[in-house]
């Protein structure tokens, strides 16, 4: 079984401009998280969305509005951080959808609505070769490492720097084994699933990402997303 785990637990504090979390902002007359979920429906057996508990009722109303047949889409309560939200998605998938440890999950940011078919297909097809794979794009800017945020400590080789995107794809049993083995401090440090896997010696494979696979974080990102959405509808 293939599960799409959509992480939508954020409150959008960096977006500003109102109380509505960014996953509910509209793109081409549809909320962002609806736009994102649609991308995975033709590849996944189920789409499980980890949502901030305060917004589950509202999210469910939107699912009813935009999906006439939503038998493959489920809402679960998100956790206090990304990895805990993924854990909740996996727990639901095992308990309610009868997933087993070897089943595959693609975890994806709800606010990355422009993930391509090619990235999703490649993620599913290449997971057989690794423990986890992630979409990523080469860095195009010079990277500076600064421990104090004011002065430059070092300049890493840009050719070796990649910017991580999602989806991040792995087997649900592997995630549970690693997550349950972590101390509380390790859970706080390893905020990204790939970093979590790598910390336990797992092989992380890079899938070719796409510059359009942007994450809506700041108001500028939302304005850019609206332009992209209008160009493809």
C-alpha atoms as a printed R data frame, in Angstrom:
    type eleno elety resid chain resno       x      y       z
1   ATOM     1    CA   UNK     A     1   0.000  0.000   0.000
2   ATOM     2    CA   UNK     A     2   1.121  3.549  -0.744
3   ATOM     3    CA   UNK     A     3   0.121  6.331   1.637
4   ATOM     4    CA   UNK     A     4   0.486 10.059   1.018
5   ATOM     5    CA   UNK     A     5   1.044 11.749   4.373
6   ATOM     6    CA   UNK     A     6   0.298 15.453   4.035
7   ATOM     7    CA   UNK     A     7   1.742 17.540   6.872
8   ATOM     8    CA   UNK     A     8  -0.621 20.471   7.460
9   ATOM     9    CA   UNK     A     9  -0.258 21.199  11.161
10  ATOM    10    CA   UNK     A    10   1.289 24.655  10.929
11  ATOM    11    CA   UNK     A    11  -0.341 27.916  11.922
12  ATOM    12    CA   UNK     A    12   1.335 30.054   9.244
13  ATOM    13    CA   UNK     A    13   2.748 32.621  11.690
14  ATOM    14    CA   UNK     A    14   5.460 33.756   9.266
15  ATOM    15    CA   UNK     A    15   2.948 34.363   6.479
16  ATOM    16    CA   UNK     A    16   1.245 37.172   8.402
17  ATOM    17    CA   UNK     A    17  -1.728 39.131   7.235
18  ATOM    18    CA   UNK     A    18  -4.544 37.381   9.128
19  ATOM    19    CA   UNK     A    19  -5.602 34.466  11.280
20  ATOM    20    CA   UNK     A    20  -6.119 31.923   8.488
21  ATOM    21    CA   UNK     A    21  -3.276 29.350   8.368
22  ATOM    22    CA   UNK     A    22  -1.465 29.331   5.033
23  ATOM    23    CA   UNK     A    23  -2.685 25.839   4.073
24  ATOM    24    CA   UNK     A    24  -6.179 27.345   3.774
25  ATOM    25    CA   UNK     A    25  -5.243 30.299   1.560
26  ATOM    26    CA   UNK     A    26  -6.719 30.045  -1.925
27  ATOM    27    CA   UNK     A    27  -4.926 29.216  -5.144
28  ATOM    28    CA   UNK     A    28  -6.984 29.163  -8.334
29  ATOM    29    CA   UNK     A    29 -10.176 29.214  -6.205
30  ATOM    30    CA   UNK     A    30  -9.078 26.229  -4.095
31  ATOM    31    CA   UNK     A    31  -7.410 26.101  -0.663
32  ATOM    32    CA   UNK     A    32  -3.718 25.257  -0.836
33  ATOM    33    CA   UNK     A    33  -4.017 21.929   1.013
34  ATOM    34    CA   UNK     A    34  -6.809 20.797  -1.347
35  ATOM    35    CA   UNK     A    35  -4.602 21.696  -4.306
36  ATOM    36    CA   UNK     A    36  -1.800 19.621  -2.768
37  ATOM    37    CA   UNK     A    37  -3.912 16.584  -1.855
38  ATOM    38    CA   UNK     A    38  -5.224 16.333  -5.410
39  ATOM    39    CA   UNK     A    39  -1.695 15.793  -6.702
40  ATOM    40    CA   UNK     A    40  -1.304 12.531  -4.764
41  ATOM    41    CA   UNK     A    41  -4.729 10.960  -5.287
42  ATOM    42    CA   UNK     A    42  -3.843  9.197  -8.528
43  ATOM    43    CA   UNK     A    43  -0.696  7.637  -7.041
44  ATOM    44    CA   UNK     A    44  -1.620  6.820  -3.442
45  ATOM    45    CA   UNK     A    45  -4.081  4.304  -2.038
46  ATOM    46    CA   UNK     A    46  -4.945  6.867   0.628
47  ATOM    47    CA   UNK     A    47  -4.167 10.500   1.424
48  ATOM    48    CA   UNK     A    48  -3.870 11.110   5.172
49  ATOM    49    CA   UNK     A    49  -3.649 14.758   6.246
50  ATOM    50    CA   UNK     A    50  -2.175 15.671   9.627
51  ATOM    51    CA   UNK     A    51  -4.012 18.846  10.616
52  ATOM    52    CA   UNK     A    52  -3.836 21.244  13.555
53  ATOM    53    CA   UNK     A    53  -6.646 20.014  15.873
54  ATOM    54    CA   UNK     A    54  -8.176 23.506  16.038
55  ATOM    55    CA   UNK     A    55  -8.756 23.461  12.286
56  ATOM    56    CA   UNK     A    56  -9.938 19.888  11.651
57  ATOM    57    CA   UNK     A    57 -13.650 20.758  11.482
58  ATOM    58    CA   UNK     A    58 -12.998 23.565   9.017
59  ATOM    59    CA   UNK     A    59 -10.709 21.348   6.937
60  ATOM    60    CA   UNK     A    60 -13.368 18.634   6.831
61  ATOM    61    CA   UNK     A    61 -15.925 21.151   5.538
62  ATOM    62    CA   UNK     A    62 -13.543 22.033   2.719
63  ATOM    63    CA   UNK     A    63 -12.977 18.371   1.869
64  ATOM    64    CA   UNK     A    64 -16.740 17.907   1.621
65  ATOM    65    CA   UNK     A    65 -16.951 20.921  -0.677
66  ATOM    66    CA   UNK     A    66 -14.136 20.066  -3.083
67  ATOM    67    CA   UNK     A    67 -14.266 16.249  -3.202
68  ATOM    68    CA   UNK     A    68 -17.514 14.555  -4.173
69  ATOM    69    CA   UNK     A    69 -15.928 11.200  -3.415
70  ATOM    70    CA   UNK     A    70 -13.430 11.511  -0.584
71  ATOM    71    CA   UNK     A    71 -13.229  7.859   0.462
72  ATOM    72    CA   UNK     A    72  -9.457  7.952   0.010
73  ATOM    73    CA   UNK     A    73  -8.866 11.126   2.058
74  ATOM    74    CA   UNK     A    74  -8.581 11.181   5.849
75  ATOM    75    CA   UNK     A    75  -7.912 13.836   8.485
76  ATOM    76    CA   UNK     A    76  -5.934 13.131  11.666
77  ATOM    77    CA   UNK     A    77  -4.705 15.357  14.463
78  ATOM    78    CA   UNK     A    78  -1.254 16.786  13.906
79  ATOM    79    CA   UNK     A    79   1.435 16.621  16.579
80  ATOM    80    CA   UNK     A    80   3.531 19.238  18.321
81  ATOM    81    CA   UNK     A    81   6.151 19.088  15.545
82  ATOM    82    CA   UNK     A    82   6.628 17.626  12.070
83  ATOM    83    CA   UNK     A    83   7.881 14.198  13.118
84  ATOM    84    CA   UNK     A    84   5.106 13.739  15.653
85  ATOM    85    CA   UNK     A    85   2.584 14.615  12.952
86  ATOM    86    CA   UNK     A    86   4.148 11.962  10.706
87  ATOM    87    CA   UNK     A    87   3.947  9.524  13.614
88  ATOM    88    CA   UNK     A    88   0.224 10.268  14.035
89  ATOM    89    CA   UNK     A    89  -0.371  9.778  10.312
90  ATOM    90    CA   UNK     A    90   1.414  6.417  10.413
91  ATOM    91    CA   UNK     A    91  -0.425  5.287  13.541
92  ATOM    92    CA   UNK     A    92  -3.759  6.040  11.860
93  ATOM    93    CA   UNK     A    93  -2.653  4.273   8.684
94  ATOM    94    CA   UNK     A    94  -1.779  1.105  10.603
95  ATOM    95    CA   UNK     A    95  -4.807  1.102  12.873
96  ATOM    96    CA   UNK     A    96  -7.536  2.223  10.473
97  ATOM    97    CA   UNK     A    97  -6.181  1.399   7.013
98  ATOM    98    CA   UNK     A    98  -4.438 -1.833   8.061
99  ATOM    99    CA   UNK     A    99  -1.058 -0.791   6.675
100 ATOM   100    CA   UNK     A   100   1.929 -2.997   7.424
101 ATOM   101    CA   UNK     A   101   5.548 -2.101   8.168
102 ATOM   102    CA   UNK     A   102   6.729 -2.569   4.577
103 ATOM   103    CA   UNK     A   103   4.136 -0.194   3.129
104 ATOM   104    CA   UNK     A   104   5.396  3.075   1.650
105 ATOM   105    CA   UNK     A   105   4.539  6.593   2.759
106 ATOM   106    CA   UNK     A   106   5.301  9.804   0.905
107 ATOM   107    CA   UNK     A   107   5.355 12.663   3.414
108 ATOM   108    CA   UNK     A   108   4.758 16.053   1.869
109 ATOM   109    CA   UNK     A   109   4.269 19.654   2.984
110 ATOM   110    CA   UNK     A   110   0.669 20.750   2.545
111 ATOM   111    CA   UNK     A   111   2.027 24.131   1.474
112 ATOM   112    CA   UNK     A   112   4.037 22.748  -1.460
113 ATOM   113    CA   UNK     A   113   1.144 22.635  -3.941
114 ATOM   114    CA   UNK     A   114   3.182 22.409  -7.142
115 ATOM   115    CA   UNK     A   115   4.872 19.030  -6.701
116 ATOM   116    CA   UNK     A   116   5.097 17.420 -10.130
117 ATOM   117    CA   UNK     A   117   3.902 14.019 -11.297
118 ATOM   118    CA   UNK     A   118   7.507 13.230 -12.185
119 ATOM   119    CA   UNK     A   119   8.719 13.815  -8.617
120 ATOM   120    CA   UNK     A   120   5.957 11.659  -7.121
121 ATOM   121    CA   UNK     A   121   6.492  8.846  -9.632
122 ATOM   122    CA   UNK     A   122  10.264  8.929  -9.201
123 ATOM   123    CA   UNK     A   123   9.955  8.860  -5.409
124 ATOM   124    CA   UNK     A   124   7.792  5.739  -5.508
125 ATOM   125    CA   UNK     A   125   9.893  3.923  -8.100
126 ATOM   126    CA   UNK     A   126  13.277  4.593  -6.442
127 ATOM   127    CA   UNK     A   127  12.447  3.806  -2.819
128 ATOM   128    CA   UNK     A   128  13.356  0.169  -3.567
129 ATOM   129    CA   UNK     A   129  17.011  1.288  -3.804
130 ATOM   130    CA   UNK     A   130  17.322  3.078  -0.493
131 ATOM   131    CA   UNK     A   131  16.013  3.520   3.022
132 ATOM   132    CA   UNK     A   132  14.549  6.963   2.317
133 ATOM   133    CA   UNK     A   133  14.503  9.358  -0.608
134 ATOM   134    CA   UNK     A   134  13.776 13.056  -0.818
135 ATOM   135    CA   UNK     A   135  13.253 15.601  -3.543
136 ATOM   136    CA   UNK     A   136  16.074 18.160  -3.607
137 ATOM   137    CA   UNK     A   137  17.441 20.876  -5.868
138 ATOM   138    CA   UNK     A   138  21.019 22.169  -6.200
139 ATOM   139    CA   UNK     A   139  21.744 25.424  -4.394
140 ATOM   140    CA   UNK     A   140  22.119 28.338  -6.792
141 ATOM   141    CA   UNK     A   141  23.268 30.955  -4.280
142 ATOM   142    CA   UNK     A   142  26.534 31.110  -2.389
143 ATOM   143    CA   UNK     A   143  26.048 29.543   1.056
144 ATOM   144    CA   UNK     A   144  27.540 31.110   4.195
145 ATOM   145    CA   UNK     A   145  27.830 29.351   7.554
146 ATOM   146    CA   UNK     A   146  27.571 31.776  10.484
147 ATOM   147    CA   UNK     A   147  27.442 30.707  14.114
148 ATOM   148    CA   UNK     A   148  26.457 34.162  15.388
149 ATOM   149    CA   UNK     A   149  24.287 35.350  12.515
150 ATOM   150    CA   UNK     A   150  26.495 38.367  11.923
151 ATOM   151    CA   UNK     A   151  29.860 37.194  10.604
152 ATOM   152    CA   UNK     A   152  30.847 34.497   8.134
153 ATOM   153    CA   UNK     A   153  32.514 31.366   9.520
154 ATOM   154    CA   UNK     A   154  32.898 29.409   6.279
155 ATOM   155    CA   UNK     A   155  31.765 29.096   2.674
156 ATOM   156    CA   UNK     A   156  30.786 25.507   1.792
157 ATOM   157    CA   UNK     A   157  31.334 24.281  -1.760
158 ATOM   158    CA   UNK     A   158  28.083 25.196  -3.536
159 ATOM   159    CA   UNK     A   159  28.414 22.170  -5.831
160 ATOM   160    CA   UNK     A   160  27.892 19.964  -2.779
161 ATOM   161    CA   UNK     A   161  24.896 21.860  -1.365
162 ATOM   162    CA   UNK     A   162  21.293 20.850  -2.108
163 ATOM   163    CA   UNK     A   163  18.050 22.359  -0.875
164 ATOM   164    CA   UNK     A   164  15.669 19.751   0.507
165 ATOM   165    CA   UNK     A   165  12.100 19.651  -0.724
166 ATOM   166    CA   UNK     A   166   9.326 17.121  -0.230
167 ATOM   167    CA   UNK     A   167   8.026 14.466  -0.704
168 ATOM   168    CA   UNK     A   168  10.234 12.387   1.546
169 ATOM   169    CA   UNK     A   169   9.496  8.722   0.983
170 ATOM   170    CA   UNK     A   170  10.173  5.698   3.209
171 ATOM   171    CA   UNK     A   171   8.650  2.558   4.724
172 ATOM   172    CA   UNK     A   172   6.410  3.160   7.700
173 ATOM   173    CA   UNK     A   173   8.020  0.443   9.821
174 ATOM   174    CA   UNK     A   174  11.462  2.017   9.401
175 ATOM   175    CA   UNK     A   175  10.169  5.359  10.637
176 ATOM   176    CA   UNK     A   176   8.540  3.808  13.699
177 ATOM   177    CA   UNK     A   177  11.678  1.842  14.612
178 ATOM   178    CA   UNK     A   178  13.881  4.936  14.379
179 ATOM   179    CA   UNK     A   179  11.452  7.366  16.008
180 ATOM   180    CA   UNK     A   180  10.785  5.080  18.963
181 ATOM   181    CA   UNK     A   181  14.538  4.678  19.541
182 ATOM   182    CA   UNK     A   182  15.179  8.421  19.889
183 ATOM   183    CA   UNK     A   183  15.632 10.276  23.136
184 ATOM   184    CA   UNK     A   184  13.517 13.389  23.723
185 ATOM   185    CA   UNK     A   185  16.541 15.551  22.940
186 ATOM   186    CA   UNK     A   186  17.218 13.683  19.682
187 ATOM   187    CA   UNK     A   187  13.604 14.207  18.652
188 ATOM   188    CA   UNK     A   188  14.004 17.957  19.136
189 ATOM   189    CA   UNK     A   189  17.205 18.082  17.057
190 ATOM   190    CA   UNK     A   190  16.170 15.808  14.155
191 ATOM   191    CA   UNK     A   191  13.248 17.937  12.961
192 ATOM   192    CA   UNK     A   192  13.479 16.615   9.385
193 ATOM   193    CA   UNK     A   193  12.693 12.971   8.587
194 ATOM   194    CA   UNK     A   194  15.764 12.600   6.368
195 ATOM   195    CA   UNK     A   195  18.000 13.929   9.126
196 ATOM   196    CA   UNK     A   196  16.354 11.490  11.508
197 ATOM   197    CA   UNK     A   197  17.087  8.534   9.182
198 ATOM   198    CA   UNK     A   198  20.647  9.691   8.458
199 ATOM   199    CA   UNK     A   199  21.380  9.997  12.183
200 ATOM   200    CA   UNK     A   200  20.782  6.239  12.431
201 ATOM   201    CA   UNK     A   201  23.037  5.363   9.497
202 ATOM   202    CA   UNK     A   202  20.342  4.999   6.841
203 ATOM   203    CA   UNK     A   203  20.979  5.737   3.166
204 ATOM   204    CA   UNK     A   204  19.271  8.920   1.939
205 ATOM   205    CA   UNK     A   205  18.776  9.074  -1.831
206 ATOM   206    CA   UNK     A   206  18.191 12.402  -3.596
207 ATOM   207    CA   UNK     A   207  15.398 12.680  -6.160
208 ATOM   208    CA   UNK     A   208  15.619 15.498  -8.697
209 ATOM   209    CA   UNK     A   209  13.326 18.222  -7.417
210 ATOM   210    CA   UNK     A   210  11.867 21.188  -9.247
211 ATOM   211    CA   UNK     A   211  12.275 24.930  -8.598
212 ATOM   212    CA   UNK     A   212   8.481 25.290  -8.918
213 ATOM   213    CA   UNK     A   213   8.017 22.918  -5.970
214 ATOM   214    CA   UNK     A   214   8.087 25.919  -3.643
215 ATOM   215    CA   UNK     A   215   7.016 26.013  -0.008
216 ATOM   216    CA   UNK     A   216   4.661 28.804   1.000
217 ATOM   217    CA   UNK     A   217   6.345 30.390   4.008
218 ATOM   218    CA   UNK     A   218   6.313 34.157   3.518
219 ATOM   219    CA   UNK     A   219   3.848 36.530   1.801
220 ATOM   220    CA   UNK     A   220   6.157 36.706  -1.222
221 ATOM   221    CA   UNK     A   221   5.848 32.928  -1.660
222 ATOM   222    CA   UNK     A   222   2.066 33.177  -1.714
223 ATOM   223    CA   UNK     A   223   2.126 35.906  -4.348
224 ATOM   224    CA   UNK     A   224   4.478 33.767  -6.454
225 ATOM   225    CA   UNK     A   225   2.217 30.740  -5.979
226 ATOM   226    CA   UNK     A   226  -0.813 32.658  -7.209
227 ATOM   227    CA   UNK     A   227   1.040 33.557 -10.399
228 ATOM   228    CA   UNK     A   228   2.071 29.923 -10.953
229 ATOM   229    CA   UNK     A   229  -1.454 28.635 -10.248
230 ATOM   230    CA   UNK     A   230  -3.034 31.098 -12.661
231 ATOM   231    CA   UNK     A   231  -0.582 30.060 -15.394
232 ATOM   232    CA   UNK     A   232  -1.469 26.349 -15.212
233 ATOM   233    CA   UNK     A   233  -5.259 26.345 -14.724
